[in-house]
Amino acid sequence: MNKVVSRETALERVKSGQTLMVGDFLATGTPEYLIDGVMERDISALTMISCTTGMPDKGCGKLIVGKRVKKVITSHIGTNPETGRQMMAGELEVEFSPQGTLAERIRCGGAGLGGVLTPTGLGTTVAEGKEVVTVQGQEYLMETALHGEVALIKAWKADERGNLVYRHTSHNYNPLCAMAADLVIAEVEKVVPVGGLLPDEIDTPGALVDMVVLAPKGGEKHE
């Protein structure tokens, strides 16, 4: 099956009110072309899961500035002042999750686990309202798994069956998000025929990827 489709076809599956995972690390390794496509559509009230909220004009920060997001689960908002402003104004719900914890929660969502036990956040506001579990005399926070209805991810290249290869910082949250969503849309810079990738260079197998969108040449790259 050839999974390469147009951006318009792929984004028909993204709807208001969904939980959207976005590959991101300070607006690097982020599917800019797909995010721009979301901004062109009447999509709002999203719950977004991303490592950061990008920058006002880069990455998933555009979705924050455009007020397309009602809640974000993230580890860092400092590079996008608009996130903090909306949070303080009560316009945006922000759930902070320490970066390693966030990665593990997404991984658990992809692996079919209920969550992860971690000591990170004990005795801080991160622990408010969460279950504390004692194992062999050590206390841990029970952090629940995260799952998305749609994941927008960024890879360097793909074959026509959706097998993906990442470059540089794109190795961040993109492989994790590819495991933890019902529908995975990958933005790539190159598409090769089936057989054009060596088996040992494939980072995310095509079985996890539903659609591949080829970004236009010359577009912004934040890797």
Secondary structure as a PSIPRED ss2 file (coil, helix, strand):
# PSIPRED VFORMAT (PSIPRED V4.0)

   1 M C   1.000  0.000  0.000
   2 N C   1.000  0.000  0.000
   3 K C   1.000  0.000  0.000
   4 V E   0.000  0.000  1.000
   5 V C   1.000  0.000  0.000
   6 S C   1.000  0.000  0.000
   7 R H   0.000  1.000  0.000
   8 E H   0.000  1.000  0.000
   9 T H   0.000  1.000  0.000
  10 A H   0.000  1.000  0.000
  11 L H   0.000  1.000  0.000
  12 E C   1.000  0.000  0.000
  13 R C   1.000  0.000  0.000
  14 V C   1.000  0.000  0.000
  15 K C   1.000  0.000  0.000
  16 S C   1.000  0.000  0.000
  17 G C   1.000  0.000  0.000
  18 Q C   1.000  0.000  0.000
  19 T E   0.000  0.000  1.000
  20 L E   0.000  0.000  1.000
  21 M E   0.000  0.000  1.000
  22 V E   0.000  0.000  1.000
  23 G C   1.000  0.000  0.000
  24 D C   1.000  0.000  0.000
  25 F E   0.000  0.000  1.000
  26 L C   1.000  0.000  0.000
  27 A C   1.000  0.000  0.000
  28 T E   0.000  0.000  1.000
  29 G C   1.000  0.000  0.000
  30 T C   1.000  0.000  0.000
  31 P C   1.000  0.000  0.000
  32 E H   0.000  1.000  0.000
  33 Y H   0.000  1.000  0.000
  34 L H   0.000  1.000  0.000
  35 I H   0.000  1.000  0.000
  36 D H   0.000  1.000  0.000
  37 G H   0.000  1.000  0.000
  38 V H   0.000  1.000  0.000
  39 M H   0.000  1.000  0.000
  40 E C   1.000  0.000  0.000
  41 R C   1.000  0.000  0.000
  42 D C   1.000  0.000  0.000
  43 I C   1.000  0.000  0.000
  44 S C   1.000  0.000  0.000
  45 A C   1.000  0.000  0.000
  46 L E   0.000  0.000  1.000
  47 T E   0.000  0.000  1.000
  48 M E   0.000  0.000  1.000
  49 I E   0.000  0.000  1.000
  50 S C   1.000  0.000  0.000
  51 C C   1.000  0.000  0.000
  52 T E   0.000  0.000  1.000
  53 T C   1.000  0.000  0.000
  54 G C   1.000  0.000  0.000
  55 M E   0.000  0.000  1.000
  56 P C   1.000  0.000  0.000
  57 D C   1.000  0.000  0.000
  58 K E   0.000  0.000  1.000
  59 G C   1.000  0.000  0.000
  60 C C   1.000  0.000  0.000
  61 G H   0.000  1.000  0.000
  62 K H   0.000  1.000  0.000
  63 L H   0.000  1.000  0.000
  64 I H   0.000  1.000  0.000
  65 V H   0.000  1.000  0.000
  66 G C   1.000  0.000  0.000
  67 K C   1.000  0.000  0.000
  68 R C   1.000  0.000  0.000
  69 V E   0.000  0.000  1.000
  70 K E   0.000  0.000  1.000
  71 K E   0.000  0.000  1.000
  72 V E   0.000  0.000  1.000
  73 I E   0.000  0.000  1.000
  74 T E   0.000  0.000  1.000
  75 S C   1.000  0.000  0.000
  76 H E   0.000  0.000  1.000
  77 I C   1.000  0.000  0.000
  78 G C   1.000  0.000  0.000
  79 T C   1.000  0.000  0.000
  80 N C   1.000  0.000  0.000
  81 P H   0.000  1.000  0.000
  82 E H   0.000  1.000  0.000
  83 T H   0.000  1.000  0.000
  84 G H   0.000  1.000  0.000
  85 R H   0.000  1.000  0.000
  86 Q H   0.000  1.000  0.000
  87 M H   0.000  1.000  0.000
  88 M H   0.000  1.000  0.000
  89 A C   1.000  0.000  0.000
  90 G C   1.000  0.000  0.000
  91 E C   1.000  0.000  0.000
  92 L C   1.000  0.000  0.000
  93 E E   0.000  0.000  1.000
  94 V E   0.000  0.000  1.000
  95 E E   0.000  0.000  1.000
  96 F E   0.000  0.000  1.000
  97 S C   1.000  0.000  0.000
  98 P C   1.000  0.000  0.000
  99 Q H   0.000  1.000  0.000
 100 G H   0.000  1.000  0.000
 101 T H   0.000  1.000  0.000
 102 L H   0.000  1.000  0.000
 103 A H   0.000  1.000  0.000
 104 E H   0.000  1.000  0.000
 105 R H   0.000  1.000  0.000
 106 I H   0.000  1.000  0.000
 107 R H   0.000  1.000  0.000
 108 C H   0.000  1.000  0.000
 109 G H   0.000  1.000  0.000
 110 G H   0.000  1.000  0.000
 111 A H   0.000  1.000  0.000
 112 G C   1.000  0.000  0.000
 113 L C   1.000  0.000  0.000
 114 G C   1.000  0.000  0.000
 115 G E   0.000  0.000  1.000
 116 V E   0.000  0.000  1.000
 117 L E   0.000  0.000  1.000
 118 T E   0.000  0.000  1.000
 119 P C   1.000  0.000  0.000
 120 T C   1.000  0.000  0.000
 121 G C   1.000  0.000  0.000
 122 L C   1.000  0.000  0.000
 123 G C   1.000  0.000  0.000
 124 T C   1.000  0.000  0.000
 125 T H   0.000  1.000  0.000
 126 V H   0.000  1.000  0.000
 127 A H   0.000  1.000  0.000
 128 E C   1.000  0.000  0.000
 129 G C   1.000  0.000  0.000
 130 K C   1.000  0.000  0.000
 131 E C   1.000  0.000  0.000
 132 V E   0.000  0.000  1.000
 133 V E   0.000  0.000  1.000
 134 T E   0.000  0.000  1.000
 135 V E   0.000  0.000  1.000
 136 Q C   1.000  0.000  0.000
 137 G C   1.000  0.000  0.000
 138 Q E   0.000  0.000  1.000
 139 E E   0.000  0.000  1.000
 140 Y E   0.000  0.000  1.000
 141 L E   0.000  0.000  1.000
 142 M E   0.000  0.000  1.000
 143 E E   0.000  0.000  1.000
 144 T E   0.000  0.000  1.000
 145 A C   1.000  0.000  0.000
 146 L C   1.000  0.000  0.000
 147 H C   1.000  0.000  0.000
 148 G E   0.000  0.000  1.000
 149 E E   0.000  0.000  1.000
 150 V E   0.000  0.000  1.000
 151 A E   0.000  0.000  1.000
 152 L E   0.000  0.000  1.000
 153 I E   0.000  0.000  1.000
 154 K E   0.000  0.000  1.000
 155 A C   1.000  0.000  0.000
 156 W C   1.000  0.000  0.000
 157 K E   0.000  0.000  1.000
 158 A E   0.000  0.000  1.000
 159 D E   0.000  0.000  1.000
 160 E C   1.000  0.000  0.000
 161 R C   1.000  0.000  0.000
 162 G C   1.000  0.000  0.000
 163 N C   1.000  0.000  0.000
 164 L E   0.000  0.000  1.000
 165 V E   0.000  0.000  1.000
 166 Y C   1.000  0.000  0.000
 167 R C   1.000  0.000  0.000
 168 H H   0.000  1.000  0.000
 169 T H   0.000  1.000  0.000
 170 S H   0.000  1.000  0.000
 171 H H   0.000  1.000  0.000
 172 N C   1.000  0.000  0.000
 173 Y C   1.000  0.000  0.000
 174 N H   0.000  1.000  0.000
 175 P H   0.000  1.000  0.000
 176 L H   0.000  1.000  0.000
 177 C H   0.000  1.000  0.000
 178 A H   0.000  1.000  0.000
 179 M H   0.000  1.000  0.000
 180 A C   1.000  0.000  0.000
 181 A E   0.000  0.000  1.000
 182 D E   0.000  0.000  1.000
 183 L E   0.000  0.000  1.000
 184 V E   0.000  0.000  1.000
 185 I E   0.000  0.000  1.000
 186 A E   0.000  0.000  1.000
 187 E E   0.000  0.000  1.000
 188 V E   0.000  0.000  1.000
 189 E C   1.000  0.000  0.000
 190 K E   0.000  0.000  1.000
 191 V E   0.000  0.000  1.000
 192 V E   0.000  0.000  1.000
 193 P C   1.000  0.000  0.000
 194 V C   1.000  0.000  0.000
 195 G C   1.000  0.000  0.000
 196 G C   1.000  0.000  0.000
 197 L C   1.000  0.000  0.000
 198 L C   1.000  0.000  0.000
 199 P H   0.000  1.000  0.000
 200 D H   0.000  1.000  0.000
 201 E H   0.000  1.000  0.000
 202 I C   1.000  0.000  0.000
 203 D C   1.000  0.000  0.000
 204 T E   0.000  0.000  1.000
 205 P C   1.000  0.000  0.000
 206 G H   0.000  1.000  0.000
 207 A H   0.000  1.000  0.000
 208 L H   0.000  1.000  0.000
 209 V C   1.000  0.000  0.000
 210 D C   1.000  0.000  0.000
 211 M E   0.000  0.000  1.000
 212 V E   0.000  0.000  1.000
 213 V E   0.000  0.000  1.000
 214 L E   0.000  0.000  1.000
 215 A C   1.000  0.000  0.000
 216 P C   1.000  0.000  0.000
 217 K C   1.000  0.000  0.000
 218 G C   1.000  0.000  0.000
 219 G C   1.000  0.000  0.000
 220 E C   1.000  0.000  0.000
 221 K C   1.000  0.000  0.000
 222 H C   1.000  0.000  0.000
 223 E C   1.000  0.000  0.000
